[in-house]
Amino acid sequence: MIQLIMNTLFSFVFFISAGTILDTKFKFHKFDKKNYRIIFNLKNNESGHSFCIKHAAVENIKKIIRFEDGVQRDIYKVSKPVKEGDN
């Protein structure tokens, strides 16, 4: 039952946002349904890698949840993933 509610909520959010998020630098990023689900399921201070359709690149997304004035705000920090060989 809970899974059904979460799937319905995800479908509604994906329909409204069209897979688009706004990061902390006020840049838009667009994701397909599979990659947007990864972002949707992130917990506070977790990060994940998703493919951005708009920039045609894999990006690291960190989700930060803040409570301001009694309202929950989801903030996304987007960066290029660091390769293992880079220092």
Secondary structure, DSSP 8 states (H G I E B T S, - for coil): -HHHHHHHHHHHHHHHHTTEEEBTTS-EEE--HHHHHHHHT--TTEEEEEEETTTTEEEEEEEEEEEETTEEEEEEEEE----TT--
